[in-house]
Amino acid sequence: MTTIKTTCEHCGEVHLGTSDVSLELRGDGTEGSYRFVCPKCLTIQRRPASKRVASILLATGVTYEISVSKTGPITSSEVDRFIALLDTEDWFSRLVSAGESTESR
């Protein structure tokens, strides 16, 4: 069994199996981040995965997903608009209709 050595921000060095780690690749699929639950303190940890780290994790058999964002990261003004939307009575129907209009782009 392959052992992956990484660090928890609370506990320090931890050892994980390939089934304990999940890799999320961005864009072209060469780098991204990996996440795991610390076996000592049970907190969810997220770490950056450079090309080298991603290659090693993939070679060991870690599961992965590729995320592709067409619009980029969520901005603070988008979060503010979403919060304001939740204060309206028809927030759900407005949210659904907004999602439908962006799907047709």
Order of alpha helices (4+ residues) and beta strands (2+ residues): beta-beta-beta-beta-beta-alpha-beta-alpha-alpha
